[in-house]
Amino acid sequence: MKMVGYPRSLWLMSALLVACHFNQPVRGQNGAGSEVEELRKGRHFIPTQVYPESEDARLLRLFAGLRVADVSDGMDKAGLSHVGRMDPDIRPLWTDVRTFKHRIVGIAVTARYVPTQEPATGPQSTEAFDRWMGTWYRDRSSEPFVSLLRPGTVLVIEEHGHDVGSIGSNNILVWKQRGCVGVVTSATARDTDEIAAQGVPLYFRRPGRGVRPGRNEIESVNAPIVCGGVLVRPGDIIVADGDGVIVVPRARAEEVAAYARVTLEQDKAARRNLYKALGLPMDPSVESAP
C-alpha cells in the first residue's frame, strides 16, 4: 500500500510499532494480579520523593530573600526558560510594599481537588443540611494534607473553574499554625477580606463563594499536580511575589539559587547608588543580605 505524502521510513516505523503492540501477550486474562488489571485500578507514573526537614531548611536558606525576577534569571541560566513560570493570572490577594510580607519562599506540599459528579442537594432542614455538610467534608472533601504541613512549606492546590472557596479565613489559619508560609491555588478562595487582614500570603485566580460540599472532592495529596499551567512536584521550591509565582524543580534548585543570588545583590548595589543620587531614603528592597 502506498501512503501518499507520508515518508516510507515513518510509515514502516508506525507499522512496526502497531504490530509490536498487538502481538504483545495479554497477561492475566484468566487470572488475578495481571499488569492490565493493576493499571485499571489507576497508577501514578511520576513518583513522589520524600525529603528530610533538614534538607528543606538548607534549600530555604539558599532562596531566602530572592525575588521571582531573580529566580527567573536563574532558571534561564540553568536552561529552564520553558519551566516553572505560572500563568500571570495567579496573583497575590494582597501586597505589602514596605516589608514585603506577601512574598513566599517555601517547599511545595500539593493537593488536588476535582469537581464532583454527585447531584446537588435540594432544600433541607437545618439539621439535615448541617449533617450532610459534615459528612461531605469528612468523606469526600477533607484536608488530609494538613498532617504534611511543617515550617517552611507552601500548600499548592490544583483546582478547576467552579465557584468554590476551598480556601477560607479559618482553614488558612490552621495551615499557618502548622508552619505553612503561604498558599497557591489554580482557582479560588473566599473570605478574602479576612485573609488579607490576617496577613497570610495567598496567590489565586479569583474569589470563590461556595463551600466544598456539593462542589468538589479531594483526589490526591502530595502527588504531582498542574497549577497555573506548570508542573508542581512535592518538594519543589515555590517563590512568589508581586510578579507572580515560579516553581523551581528541586533537582536544579542549588544552581538556580546561586545565579539568582548574584543577580539580586548586583541589582541592590546598583539601586543603592541610584537612591543616593536621587536622595531617596533606603528601604528593605536595597538592603544587603545579612
BELDATA-V640508 format. One record per residue. RES is the residue in one small letter. SS is DSSP state (H for helix, E for strand, C for the rest). PSI is psi in degrees with one decimal (* if undefined). D_CENTER is the distance of its C-alpha to the mean C-alpha in whole Angstrom. Layout:
# BELDATA-V640508
res=RES ss=SS psi=PSI d_center=D_CENTER
res=RES ss=SS psi=PSI d_center=D_CENTER
This chain:
# BELDATA-V640508
res=m ss=C psi=130.9 d_center=50
res=k ss=C psi=126.0 d_center=49
res=m ss=C psi=103.6 d_center=45
res=v ss=C psi=128.2 d_center=46
res=g ss=C psi=9.8 d_center=44
res=y ss=C psi=116.7 d_center=42
res=p ss=C psi=137.4 d_center=42
res=r ss=H psi=-37.9 d_center=44
res=s ss=H psi=-40.2 d_center=42
res=l ss=H psi=-36.6 d_center=39
res=w ss=H psi=-42.8 d_center=41
res=l ss=H psi=-39.2 d_center=42
res=m ss=H psi=-43.5 d_center=39
res=s ss=H psi=-43.4 d_center=37
res=a ss=H psi=-39.3 d_center=40
res=l ss=H psi=-42.9 d_center=40
res=l ss=H psi=-40.6 d_center=36
res=v ss=H psi=-43.3 d_center=37
res=a ss=H psi=-43.4 d_center=41
res=c ss=H psi=-41.4 d_center=39
res=h ss=H psi=-46.7 d_center=36
res=f ss=H psi=-11.8 d_center=39
res=n ss=C psi=1.1 d_center=41
res=q ss=C psi=139.0 d_center=38
res=p ss=C psi=138.5 d_center=40
res=v ss=C psi=112.8 d_center=38
res=r ss=C psi=145.6 d_center=38
res=g ss=C psi=23.1 d_center=38
res=q ss=C psi=-27.8 d_center=40
res=n ss=C psi=14.5 d_center=42
res=g ss=C psi=165.9 d_center=41
res=a ss=C psi=166.2 d_center=37
res=g ss=C psi=15.9 d_center=35
res=s ss=C psi=158.0 d_center=34
res=e ss=H psi=-39.6 d_center=31
res=v ss=H psi=-45.1 d_center=31
res=e ss=H psi=-33.3 d_center=31
res=e ss=H psi=-40.4 d_center=29
res=l ss=H psi=-34.2 d_center=26
res=r ss=H psi=-25.7 d_center=27
res=k ss=C psi=-9.8 d_center=26
res=g ss=C psi=144.4 d_center=22
res=r ss=C psi=137.5 d_center=21
res=h ss=C psi=127.7 d_center=17
res=f ss=C psi=-13.9 d_center=18
res=i ss=C psi=110.9 d_center=16
res=p ss=C psi=155.2 d_center=16
res=t ss=C psi=122.6 d_center=14
res=q ss=C psi=143.1 d_center=16
res=v ss=C psi=135.0 d_center=17
res=y ss=C psi=145.3 d_center=17
res=p ss=C psi=152.6 d_center=20
res=e ss=H psi=-32.4 d_center=19
res=s ss=H psi=-36.0 d_center=21
res=e ss=H psi=-37.7 d_center=20
res=d ss=H psi=-46.2 d_center=16
res=a ss=H psi=-38.2 d_center=19
res=r ss=H psi=-44.6 d_center=21
res=l ss=H psi=-36.6 d_center=18
res=l ss=H psi=-34.2 d_center=17
res=r ss=H psi=-36.1 d_center=20
res=l ss=H psi=-31.8 d_center=20
res=f ss=H psi=-3.7 d_center=17
res=a ss=C psi=127.0 d_center=19
res=g ss=C psi=-7.3 d_center=20
res=l ss=C psi=145.1 d_center=18
res=r ss=C psi=162.8 d_center=17
res=v ss=H psi=-40.7 d_center=15
res=a ss=H psi=-42.4 d_center=18
res=d ss=H psi=-44.8 d_center=19
res=v ss=H psi=-36.6 d_center=16
res=s ss=H psi=-42.3 d_center=17
res=d ss=H psi=-40.6 d_center=20
res=g ss=H psi=-36.3 d_center=19
res=m ss=H psi=-41.2 d_center=17
res=d ss=H psi=-44.8 d_center=20
res=k ss=H psi=-34.7 d_center=23
res=a ss=C psi=3.8 d_center=21
res=g ss=C psi=21.2 d_center=21
res=l ss=C psi=38.8 d_center=17
res=s ss=C psi=-18.4 d_center=18
res=h ss=C psi=6.7 d_center=17
res=v ss=C psi=140.8 d_center=13
res=g ss=C psi=-17.9 d_center=10
res=r ss=E psi=110.6 d_center=11
res=m ss=C psi=156.1 d_center=9
res=d ss=C psi=130.3 d_center=12
res=p ss=C psi=-11.3 d_center=14
res=d ss=C psi=-16.2 d_center=14
res=i ss=C psi=101.7 d_center=11
res=r ss=E psi=161.1 d_center=13
res=p ss=E psi=139.6 d_center=14
res=l ss=C psi=-39.2 d_center=16
res=w ss=C psi=158.2 d_center=18
res=t ss=C psi=152.8 d_center=20
res=d ss=C psi=100.9 d_center=22
res=v ss=C psi=8.4 d_center=24
res=r ss=C psi=-48.9 d_center=26
res=t ss=C psi=-3.6 d_center=24
res=f ss=C psi=37.6 d_center=21
res=k ss=C psi=-12.3 d_center=19
res=h ss=C psi=-11.8 d_center=17
res=r ss=C psi=150.3 d_center=15
res=i ss=E psi=134.6 d_center=12
res=v ss=E psi=117.4 d_center=12
res=g ss=E psi=-179.8 d_center=11
res=i ss=E psi=130.1 d_center=10
res=a ss=E psi=128.7 d_center=7
res=v ss=E psi=131.9 d_center=8
res=t ss=E psi=153.9 d_center=6
res=a ss=E psi=149.7 d_center=8
res=r ss=E psi=122.5 d_center=9
res=y ss=E psi=139.4 d_center=12
res=v ss=E psi=153.2 d_center=15
res=p ss=E psi=140.0 d_center=18
res=t ss=C psi=155.7 d_center=21
res=q ss=C psi=2.6 d_center=24
res=e ss=C psi=146.1 d_center=26
res=p ss=C psi=153.8 d_center=29
res=a ss=C psi=149.1 d_center=29
res=t ss=C psi=146.0 d_center=31
res=g ss=C psi=-175.1 d_center=34
res=p ss=C psi=139.9 d_center=36
res=q ss=C psi=163.4 d_center=36
res=s ss=C psi=160.4 d_center=38
res=t ss=H psi=-44.4 d_center=36
res=e ss=H psi=-45.9 d_center=37
res=a ss=H psi=-40.3 d_center=35
res=f ss=H psi=-45.5 d_center=32
res=d ss=H psi=-37.9 d_center=31
res=r ss=H psi=-41.8 d_center=32
res=w ss=H psi=-42.7 d_center=30
res=m ss=H psi=-48.1 d_center=27
res=g ss=H psi=-40.1 d_center=27
res=t ss=H psi=-41.2 d_center=27
res=w ss=H psi=-46.9 d_center=24
res=y ss=H psi=-39.4 d_center=22
res=r ss=H psi=-43.8 d_center=24
res=d ss=H psi=-24.6 d_center=24
res=r ss=C psi=-35.1 d_center=21
res=s ss=C psi=57.2 d_center=18
res=s ss=C psi=-171.3 d_center=18
res=e ss=C psi=65.0 d_center=16
res=p ss=H psi=-13.8 d_center=16
res=f ss=H psi=-15.6 d_center=13
res=v ss=H psi=-39.0 d_center=15
res=s ss=H psi=-16.5 d_center=17
res=l ss=H psi=-14.8 d_center=15
res=l ss=C psi=135.7 d_center=14
res=r ss=C psi=169.2 d_center=16
res=p ss=C psi=127.3 d_center=17
res=g ss=C psi=-0.5 d_center=14
res=t ss=E psi=154.0 d_center=11
res=v ss=E psi=126.2 d_center=8
res=l ss=E psi=121.3 d_center=7
res=v ss=E psi=121.0 d_center=3
res=i ss=E psi=127.2 d_center=6
res=e ss=E psi=123.9 d_center=7
res=e ss=C psi=161.5 d_center=10
res=h ss=C psi=175.3 d_center=13
res=g ss=C psi=6.6 d_center=16
res=h ss=C psi=158.5 d_center=18
res=d ss=C psi=78.0 d_center=19
res=v ss=E psi=138.7 d_center=18
res=g ss=C psi=74.8 d_center=17
res=s ss=C psi=-24.0 d_center=15
res=i ss=C psi=128.4 d_center=14
res=g ss=C psi=179.5 d_center=17
res=s ss=C psi=-23.3 d_center=19
res=n ss=C psi=-57.1 d_center=21
res=n ss=H psi=-26.9 d_center=18
res=i ss=H psi=-28.2 d_center=16
res=l ss=H psi=-35.5 d_center=19
res=v ss=H psi=-43.3 d_center=19
res=w ss=H psi=-40.4 d_center=15
res=k ss=H psi=-40.1 d_center=16
res=q ss=H psi=-30.4 d_center=20
res=r ss=C psi=-8.5 d_center=18
res=g ss=C psi=-0.6 d_center=17
res=c ss=C psi=127.3 d_center=13
res=v ss=C psi=-4.5 d_center=13
res=g ss=E psi=167.5 d_center=11
res=v ss=E psi=138.1 d_center=8
res=v ss=E psi=132.1 d_center=6
res=t ss=E psi=149.3 d_center=7
res=s ss=C psi=-4.8 d_center=8
res=a ss=C psi=-108.9 d_center=11
res=t ss=E psi=171.0 d_center=13
res=a ss=E psi=158.8 d_center=15
res=r ss=C psi=-178.7 d_center=18
res=d ss=C psi=39.1 d_center=21
res=t ss=H psi=-31.6 d_center=19
res=d ss=H psi=-45.3 d_center=23
res=e ss=H psi=-38.8 d_center=23
res=i ss=H psi=-41.5 d_center=19
res=a ss=H psi=-41.8 d_center=20
res=a ss=H psi=-33.8 d_center=23
res=q ss=H psi=-17.4 d_center=22
res=g ss=C psi=27.9 d_center=20
res=v ss=C psi=122.1 d_center=16
res=p ss=C psi=127.4 d_center=14
res=l ss=E psi=128.9 d_center=12
res=y ss=E psi=124.2 d_center=10
res=f ss=E psi=177.4 d_center=11
res=r ss=C psi=-40.9 d_center=13
res=r ss=E psi=166.3 d_center=16
res=p ss=E psi=150.5 d_center=18
res=g ss=C psi=140.6 d_center=18
res=r ss=C psi=-33.5 d_center=21
res=g ss=E psi=161.1 d_center=22
res=v ss=C psi=170.8 d_center=21
res=r ss=C psi=-41.9 d_center=19
res=p ss=C psi=131.3 d_center=23
res=g ss=C psi=-3.0 d_center=24
res=r ss=C psi=-41.9 d_center=21
res=n ss=E psi=171.4 d_center=18
res=e ss=E psi=147.9 d_center=18
res=i ss=E psi=130.9 d_center=15
res=e ss=E psi=-40.1 d_center=15
res=s ss=E psi=159.0 d_center=13
res=v ss=E psi=133.8 d_center=12
res=n ss=C psi=42.7 d_center=10
res=a ss=C psi=163.6 d_center=10
res=p ss=C psi=137.6 d_center=9
res=i ss=E psi=172.3 d_center=7
res=v ss=E psi=123.1 d_center=7
res=c ss=E psi=127.0 d_center=5
res=g ss=C psi=28.9 d_center=8
res=g ss=C psi=5.2 d_center=10
res=v ss=E psi=155.5 d_center=8
res=l ss=E psi=132.9 d_center=8
res=v ss=E psi=120.6 d_center=5
res=r ss=C psi=143.1 d_center=8
res=p ss=C psi=132.5 d_center=8
res=g ss=C psi=-11.7 d_center=10
res=d ss=C psi=161.1 d_center=9
res=i ss=E psi=129.8 d_center=10
res=i ss=E psi=125.7 d_center=8
res=v ss=E psi=131.9 d_center=11
res=a ss=E psi=141.5 d_center=11
res=d ss=E psi=-160.3 d_center=14
res=g ss=C psi=-17.5 d_center=17
res=d ss=C psi=-6.4 d_center=16
res=g ss=E psi=-149.6 d_center=12
res=v ss=E psi=138.5 d_center=9
res=i ss=E psi=143.2 d_center=9
res=v ss=E psi=123.1 d_center=8
res=v ss=E psi=118.9 d_center=11
res=p ss=C psi=131.5 d_center=12
res=r ss=H psi=-36.4 d_center=13
res=a ss=H psi=-20.3 d_center=17
res=r ss=H psi=10.2 d_center=17
res=a ss=H psi=-44.2 d_center=16
res=e ss=H psi=-42.4 d_center=20
res=e ss=H psi=-44.6 d_center=21
res=v ss=H psi=-45.5 d_center=18
res=a ss=H psi=-38.7 d_center=19
res=a ss=H psi=-46.1 d_center=23
res=y ss=H psi=-40.2 d_center=23
res=a ss=H psi=-36.9 d_center=21
res=r ss=H psi=-44.2 d_center=23
res=v ss=H psi=-41.8 d_center=26
res=t ss=H psi=-46.4 d_center=25
res=l ss=H psi=-46.7 d_center=24
res=e ss=H psi=-36.0 d_center=28
res=q ss=H psi=-40.6 d_center=30
res=d ss=H psi=-43.9 d_center=28
res=k ss=H psi=-43.8 d_center=29
res=a ss=H psi=-43.4 d_center=32
res=a ss=H psi=-40.7 d_center=33
res=r ss=H psi=-30.8 d_center=32
res=r ss=H psi=-43.0 d_center=34
res=n ss=H psi=-41.0 d_center=37
res=l ss=H psi=-38.8 d_center=37
res=y ss=H psi=-46.2 d_center=36
res=k ss=H psi=-44.6 d_center=40
res=a ss=H psi=-32.7 d_center=41
res=l ss=H psi=-4.3 d_center=40
res=g ss=C psi=26.0 d_center=41
res=l ss=C psi=141.7 d_center=37
res=p ss=C psi=143.6 d_center=37
res=m ss=C psi=149.3 d_center=34
res=d ss=C psi=173.1 d_center=31
res=p ss=H psi=-21.8 d_center=28
res=s ss=H psi=-14.5 d_center=26
res=v ss=H psi=4.4 d_center=29
res=e ss=C psi=142.5 d_center=30
res=s ss=C psi=152.8 d_center=30
res=a ss=C psi=142.6 d_center=28
res=p ss=C psi=* d_center=29
